[in-house]
């Protein structure tokens, strides 16, 4: 039967899976540092039109002005991260972020907003001691991705659009390529490569209210787990405080960005109380995302929410012209859904947003598996227990660039004689899942996963709830394995959802196990049965996906110790 599965073969130098900021920045640096090296990019959607970097409204943190410093940005980052960041990764982010801004403008063609004197304008974001967020209005991601896309097209990289990666192919302990699926043609593709970079983004769409683009389903992390990677601090998933509520529309969870709170937006509960004074009297709405999200969730759970089950975000006290000028994207988005952001409060809710945990990497994106690199949201350690707004796109750009430079230095590697056989076996497995097993509703399973994660592994957690979630996730994995989704290979929506769900469940199980292990509250991880951070838990939680072993290691305070 294996021989009956048709597979196209492609030889390339480097395979990049994912085409957000990290993937395209890696492609740029491969072009600069290894011109002529064949590069193949597999993107689940359309180049430059999918992923979360394009959705970034707020901006990119970088030290650019007198009065700011690398030390200040670093302290904000590790303090916001609950002091469990990998400090060498965090310092790399802080130190190289300004260089990448210069590169984005001068080499790629981005143009960020300016002050009257011509210097780059920087605005306030929550949790920061200095206004250091570089932006293009509130459409920063579009500016970055549109120009990176044009550069990559001109570089001559091979781009496989609407093509998802199914599995990494490991031979003799080394990743030597991957099996892909062209979704539009229903065609399997074996890509042989010296090295593979996974940069597909996280799996926050496993939650009922979530902000990421719909194609994100933790694919890179799930593939890395099946290949045996080590993961760090997977319990740390960030909830953004202000996701728009639009009923059962797919627009629910889409963000009203941090810049609004930085500019003075206020939060009110359903009774009209400005409640943040009860949770952070000093910073109010400009507290870090974990604090504001928990505060809003407490208000909603206590019965003080809005009719739609959220809270109100209000900027009506600000000058209308300022809101229209500084936040045109958010104003237009609200109007599209019948809301008047400029003059009236808008209903919002915490929204699952960003995974701080991920594959353990070094400063160049190397994982513990030869030939496998990770960058962006697939990788863990940079942000610790909580990511500052504006540090996410900086992470993708900085570590995408570093991974590209490291990939450029990958020498010739024997292709691996077993790779065609491995690819055929994987293709056979995936194609069998169309036809074999019992009938079932994969979309109902997805809804169950969304509710399970929201209720048991969400903003507020307990040991009992995490145990229930872990048990049910294991059952769901077994149920999904016996579920068939008949139809053609091309454009089979149920089959695609089955693959998304398989990867989301794999990622969710890592998160839940890690959350059970951390018996304290820190950053985005809040245990109601262990509500305080503990000095004894200045440790990282690690999971070896090959063996299932979970252990902790003390944080290496290589640059700065906690106060």
C-alpha positions in Angstrom: 0.0 0.0 0.0 2.9 2.4 0.7 4.0 2.4 -2.9 0.5 3.4 -4.0 0.8 6.8 -2.3 2.1 9.3 -4.9 4.7 11.7 -3.5 6.4 14.6 -5.3 10.1 15.0 -4.3 11.9 18.4 -3.9 15.6 18.9 -3.1 16.4 22.2 -1.3 19.0 23.7 0.9 16.8 24.9 3.7 13.1 24.3 4.3 11.2 27.0 6.2 7.8 26.0 7.5 5.7 29.1 8.2 5.9 32.5 6.6 5.2 35.0 9.3 7.8 37.5 10.6 10.2 34.8 11.8 10.0 32.7 8.7 10.4 35.5 6.2 13.1 37.2 8.2 15.0 33.9 8.2 14.6 33.8 4.4 16.0 37.3 4.1 19.1 36.5 6.1 19.6 33.3 4.2 19.6 35.3 1.0 22.1 37.8 2.5 24.5 35.3 4.0 24.2 32.4 1.7 23.2 33.7 -1.7 22.5 31.0 -4.2 21.5 28.5 -1.5 18.1 27.0 -2.5 15.4 28.0 0.0 11.9 26.6 0.1 9.1 28.2 2.1 5.9 26.2 2.9 3.1 28.5 4.0 -0.4 27.2 5.1 -2.1 30.2 3.5 -0.9 32.9 1.1 2.5 34.5 1.3 2.4 37.7 3.3 -1.4 37.3 3.9 -1.6 34.8 6.7 -0.1 34.3 10.2 -0.1 36.6 13.1 2.7 39.1 12.4 0.5 40.6 9.7 -2.2 41.1 12.4 0.1 43.1 14.7 -1.5 46.4 15.4 0.6 47.8 18.2 4.3 47.7 17.3 7.8 46.6 18.0 9.8 47.4 21.1 13.3 48.7 20.6 15.7 51.0 22.4 16.0 54.0 20.1 16.1 57.2 22.1 18.1 59.0 24.8 16.8 58.2 28.2 16.1 54.6 27.3 18.7 51.8 27.6 19.2 48.1 27.0 19.3 47.6 30.7 15.9 49.2 31.2 14.3 47.2 28.4 15.9 44.0 29.7 14.7 44.7 33.3 11.1 45.3 32.0 11.3 42.1 30.0 12.5 39.8 32.8 10.4 41.5 35.4 7.3 41.1 33.2 8.3 37.5 32.6 8.2 36.7 36.3 12.0 36.2 36.3 11.9 32.8 34.6 13.0 34.1 31.1 16.1 32.6 29.6 18.2 35.7 30.2 20.6 35.2 27.3 17.6 35.0 24.9 16.0 38.0 26.5 19.2 40.0 26.3 19.6 39.0 22.6 16.1 40.3 21.9 16.8 43.6 23.6 20.3 44.1 22.2 19.4 43.3 18.5 15.9 44.7 18.2 17.2 48.2 17.2 19.5 46.8 14.5 16.6 44.9 13.0 14.5 48.1 12.9 17.3 49.8 10.9 17.4 46.8 8.6 13.6 46.7 8.1 13.7 50.4 7.0 16.9 50.6 5.1 17.0 47.2 3.4 13.4 45.9 3.4 11.6 49.2 2.8 9.4 49.5 5.8 8.7 53.1 7.0 7.6 53.6 10.6 5.9 56.7 12.0 8.0 59.7 12.6 8.3 62.6 15.0 8.3 66.2 13.6 12.1 66.1 13.8 12.3 63.0 11.6 13.2 60.5 14.3 11.1 57.4 14.7 8.1 57.9 16.9 7.6 55.5 19.8 4.5 55.1 21.9 3.6 53.8 25.3 2.8 50.1 26.0 1.8 48.5 29.2 4.4 47.1 31.6 7.2 49.2 30.3 9.2 51.9 32.0 9.8 53.9 28.8 7.8 54.6 25.6 9.7 52.4 23.2 7.2 50.8 20.9 7.9 51.6 17.2 4.9 51.5 15.0 3.1 52.3 11.7 -0.1 53.8 13.0 -1.9 50.7 14.4 -1.2 48.6 11.3 2.5 47.8 12.0 2.3 44.2 11.0 1.0 44.9 7.6 3.8 47.3 7.0 6.4 44.7 8.0 4.9 41.7 6.2 4.1 43.5 3.0 7.7 44.6 2.5 9.2 41.3 3.7 6.9 39.4 1.3 8.1 41.6 -1.6 11.8 41.0 -0.6 11.3 37.2 -0.4 9.6 37.1 -3.8 12.5 39.0 -5.4 15.0 36.7 -3.6 14.0 33.8 -5.7 13.0 31.5 -2.8 10.6 28.7 -3.8 7.3 29.4 -2.2 4.7 26.6 -1.7 1.4 28.4 -0.9 -1.6 26.7 0.7 0.7 23.9 1.7 0.8 22.5 5.2 3.6 20.6 6.8 2.5 17.2 8.1 5.6 15.8 9.8 9.3 16.2 10.1 11.3 13.3 8.7 14.1 12.1 11.1 16.7 9.7 9.9 19.7 8.6 12.1 18.8 11.2 14.7 18.7 14.1 12.3 15.9 16.1 10.7 16.5 15.7 6.9 13.3 17.2 5.6 9.5 17.1 5.9 6.4 15.7 4.4 4.0 18.4 3.1 0.5 18.5 1.7 -0.6 20.8 -1.0 -4.1 21.5 0.3 -5.4 23.0 -3.0 -4.2 20.0 -5.1 -4.4 17.1 -2.6 -0.7 16.2 -3.4 1.9 15.0 -1.0 5.4 16.6 -1.2 8.6 15.2 0.2 11.1 18.0 0.8 14.7 16.9 1.4 16.7 19.6 3.1 20.0 20.2 5.0 17.9 21.7 7.8 14.3 22.7 8.7 13.1 25.8 10.5 9.7 25.6 12.1 8.0 29.0 12.5 4.3 28.2 12.2 3.2 30.1 15.3 1.4 28.8 18.4 -1.9 27.1 19.2 -4.0 29.6 21.1 -6.9 28.8 18.8 -7.5 25.8 21.1 -9.4 28.3 23.3 -13.0 29.4 22.9 -12.1 33.1 22.6 -8.8 33.5 20.8 -7.0 36.2 18.8 -4.7 34.4 16.3 -5.3 33.8 12.6 -7.5 30.8 12.0 -4.8 28.7 10.3 -2.6 28.6 13.4 -3.0 25.3 15.1 0.3 24.6 16.8 1.6 22.6 13.8 5.3 23.4 14.3 5.2 22.5 18.0 3.2 19.3 17.4 5.6 18.2 14.7 8.6 19.0 16.9 7.0 17.0 19.7 6.5 14.0 17.4 10.2 14.3 16.5 11.2 14.2 20.1 12.0 17.8 21.0 12.4 19.2 24.5 9.9 21.9 25.5 10.2 24.7 28.1 7.5 26.3 30.3 4.6 25.2 28.1 2.1 26.2 30.8 2.7 29.9 30.0 0.1 31.0 27.5 -0.8 34.7 27.4 -4.4 36.0 27.4 -4.7 39.5 25.9 -7.1 41.7 28.0 -9.1 43.2 25.2 -10.5 40.8 22.5 -13.5 42.2 20.7 -16.8 40.4 21.3 -18.9 39.8 18.2 -21.2 37.0 19.2 -20.4 33.6 17.5 -18.6 35.3 14.6 -15.1 34.3 13.9 -14.2 37.9 14.6 -14.7 37.3 18.3 -11.4 37.5 20.1 -9.8 39.8 17.5 -7.7 42.4 19.4 -8.2 46.0 20.3 -4.5 46.5 20.9 -2.4 47.7 23.8 -1.8 51.1 22.3 -5.4 52.1 23.3 -4.6 51.4 27.0 -1.3 53.1 26.6 -3.1 56.2 25.2 -5.5 56.3 28.2 -8.4 53.8 27.4 -10.4 52.8 30.5 -12.0 49.5 31.5 -15.4 49.3 33.1 -17.5 46.4 34.3 -21.2 45.9 33.5 -22.2 48.1 36.5 -20.1 51.0 35.2 -17.3 50.6 37.8 -13.7 51.3 36.7 -12.5 48.2 38.4 -8.7 48.2 37.7 -8.2 50.3 40.8 -9.0 47.2 42.8 -6.3 45.1 41.1 -3.5 47.5 40.4 -4.1 50.9 41.9 -0.8 52.3 40.5 -0.8 51.2 36.9 -4.6 50.7 36.4 -5.2 49.8 32.8 -1.5 50.0 32.0 -0.7 47.0 34.1 0.8 44.0 32.4 -1.5 41.8 30.3 -1.7 38.9 32.8 -2.9 41.3 35.6 -5.5 43.0 33.4 -6.8 39.7 32.0 -7.2 38.2 35.4 -9.0 41.3 36.7 -11.5 41.3 33.8 -12.1 37.6 34.2 -12.7 38.0 38.0 -15.3 40.7 37.2 -17.0 38.6 34.6 -17.0 35.4 36.8 -18.4 37.4 39.7 -21.4 38.4 37.7 -20.3 42.0 37.0 -19.8 41.5 33.3 -21.6 43.0 30.3 -24.6 41.5 28.6 -22.3 39.7 26.1 -20.2 38.3 29.0 -17.3 40.7 28.8 -16.3 44.2 30.1 -16.3 47.6 28.5 -13.3 49.3 26.9 -13.9 53.0 26.7 -11.9 55.7 24.8 -14.8 58.2 24.4 -13.1 60.6 26.9 -10.2 61.0 24.5 -10.2 63.6 21.7 -12.1 62.0 18.7 -9.6 63.3 16.2 -6.7 61.7 18.2 -8.4 58.3 18.2 -9.2 58.4 14.5 -5.7 59.5 13.7 -3.7 57.2 15.9 -5.9 54.1 15.7 -7.5 54.0 12.3 -7.4 50.3 11.9 -9.1 49.6 15.2 -11.7 52.3 14.5 -12.5 50.8 11.1 -12.6 47.3 12.4 -15.1 48.2 15.1 -17.3 50.1 12.5 -17.3 47.0 10.3 -19.0 45.1 13.2 -21.4 48.0 14.1 -19.5 49.4 17.0 -18.4 53.0 17.5 -15.0 52.9 19.2 -14.6 56.7 19.1 -17.8 57.7 20.9 -19.1 54.6 22.8 -17.7 51.8 25.0 -17.1 48.5 23.2 -17.5 45.1 24.8 -14.3 43.1 25.1 -13.1 39.9 26.8 -9.7 38.4 27.6 -8.6 36.5 24.5 -6.1 33.6 24.2 -3.3 35.2 22.4 0.4 34.0 22.6 2.4 31.0 23.8 5.4 32.0 25.8 6.4 28.3 26.1 7.7 26.3 23.3 10.6 24.3 21.9 13.9 24.9 23.9 16.4 26.7 21.7 19.7 28.5 21.8 20.4 32.0 20.7 20.5 30.9 17.0 17.3 28.9 17.1 18.9 25.5 17.3 16.9 22.8 19.1 18.3 19.7 20.7 17.6 17.8 17.4 20.3 18.0 14.7 18.9 19.8 11.6 15.9 21.3 13.4 15.6 25.0 14.2 12.7 26.9 15.7 11.8 30.6 15.9 9.0 32.9 16.8 6.1 31.5 18.8 7.2 27.9 18.2 10.2 28.6 20.5 10.2 29.1 24.3 12.3 30.9 26.8 12.5 34.5 25.6 9.5 35.9 27.5 9.3 33.7 30.6 5.9 33.8 32.3 4.5 36.8 30.4 5.3 38.6 27.2 5.3 42.4 27.1 3.2 44.0 24.3 5.6 44.9 21.5 8.1 42.2 22.4 6.4 39.6 20.3 7.0 40.9 16.8 10.5 41.9 17.9 11.1 38.3 19.0 10.0 37.0 15.5 12.2 39.5 13.7 15.3 39.1 15.9 15.3 35.3 16.2 14.1 34.8 12.6 17.1 36.7 11.5 19.5 34.8 13.8 18.0 31.5 12.7 18.5 32.5 9.1 22.1 33.3 9.7 22.7 29.9 11.5 20.9 28.0 8.7 23.1 29.7 6.2 26.1 28.0 7.8 24.6 24.5 7.6 27.1 22.4 5.7 26.3 19.7 3.2 24.5 16.9 4.8 23.9 13.4 3.4 20.3 13.3 2.4 19.4 10.1 4.2 18.6 7.0 2.4 15.6 6.2 4.6 13.8 9.5 3.9 11.6 8.3 0.9 10.4 5.3 2.8 9.7 7.4 5.9 7.8 9.9 3.8 5.7 7.2 2.2 4.8 5.7 5.6 3.8 9.1 6.9 1.7 9.8 3.7 0.0 6.5 4.1 -0.9 7.3 7.7 -2.4 10.6 6.8 -4.3 9.3 3.8 -5.7 6.4 5.8 -7.2 8.9 8.3 -9.6 10.0 5.5 -11.3 6.6 5.2 -10.6 4.3 8.2 -12.4 4.4 11.5 -15.8 5.5 12.7 -17.8 8.4 11.5 -17.8 11.5 13.8 -18.1 15.2 14.0 -14.6 16.7 14.1 -16.1 20.2 14.4 -18.0 19.3 17.5 -14.7 17.9 18.9 -13.0 21.2 18.2 -15.7 23.0 20.1 -15.3 20.7 23.0 -11.6 21.3 23.0 -12.2 25.1 23.0 -14.5 24.9 26.0 -12.3 22.4 27.9 -9.2 24.5 27.6 -11.1 27.8 28.4 -12.7 26.3 31.5 -9.9 24.1 32.9 -6.6 25.4 31.5 -7.5 29.0 31.1 -6.9 32.3 32.9 -7.6 30.7 36.4 -6.5 27.1 37.0 -6.7 24.5 39.7 -5.0 21.1 40.2 -8.4 19.3 40.0 -9.3 21.1 36.8 -5.9 20.4 35.2 -6.3 16.7 36.0 -9.8 16.7 34.4 -8.4 18.4 31.3 -5.4 16.0 31.1 -7.6 12.9 31.3 -10.1 14.2 28.8 -7.4 15.3 26.3 -5.9 11.8 26.4 -9.4 10.4 25.6 -9.9 12.9 22.8 -6.6 12.0 21.2 -7.7 8.3 21.2 -11.1 9.2 19.8 -9.7 11.4 17.1 -7.3 8.6 16.0 -10.3 6.4 15.3 -12.3 9.1 13.5 -12.5 9.2 9.7 -13.2 12.2 7.5 -14.1 10.9 4.1 -13.7 12.9 0.9 -11.0 14.0 -1.5 -7.5 14.9 -0.6 -7.9 18.4 -2.1 -9.9 21.0 -0.1 -11.3 18.6 2.4 -12.4 20.9 5.2 -13.1 18.2 7.7 -9.8 16.5 7.0 -7.9 19.7 7.5 -9.8 20.3 10.7 -8.9 16.8 11.9 -5.2 17.6 11.3 -5.5 20.9 13.1 -7.3 19.2 16.0 -4.6 16.5 16.3 -1.9 19.1 16.6 -3.9 21.3 19.0 -4.6 18.4 21.3 -0.9 17.4 21.2 0.1 21.0 22.2 -2.7 21.2 24.8 -1.4 18.0 26.5 2.0 19.5 26.8 0.6 22.7 28.3 -1.7 20.9 30.7 1.1 18.6 32.0 3.4 21.5 32.5 0.7 23.5 34.3 0.1 20.6 36.7 3.8 20.5 37.5 4.1 24.2 38.4 2.4 24.4 41.8 2.5 28.2 42.1 1.2 31.3 40.4 3.5 33.3 38.1 2.8 35.6 35.2 0.2 34.1 32.9 -0.1 30.9 34.9 -2.5 31.4 37.9 -3.3 28.5 40.2 -6.2 29.3 42.5 -5.0 26.5 44.7 -1.5 28.0 44.8 -2.2 31.7 44.4 1.2 33.1 45.2 4.5 33.1 43.4 7.2 31.2 45.3 10.9 31.8 45.3 11.4 28.0 45.3 9.7 28.1 41.9 12.2 30.3 40.1 12.6 27.3 37.9 11.8 26.3 34.4 9.5 23.3 33.6 10.9 21.0 30.9 9.2 18.2 29.0 11.0 15.6 26.9 8.4 14.8 24.3 10.2 11.6 23.3 10.0 10.0 26.7 7.3 12.1 28.4 9.6 12.9 31.2 8.9 16.2 33.1 11.5 17.9 35.3 12.5 21.4 36.5 15.7 23.3 36.4 16.6 26.5 38.3 16.6 29.6 36.2 20.1 30.7 35.2 20.4 34.3 36.4 23.3 35.0 34.0 22.8 38.8 33.9 20.4 39.9 36.7 18.9 38.4 39.8 15.4 39.2 41.0 14.8 42.0 43.4 
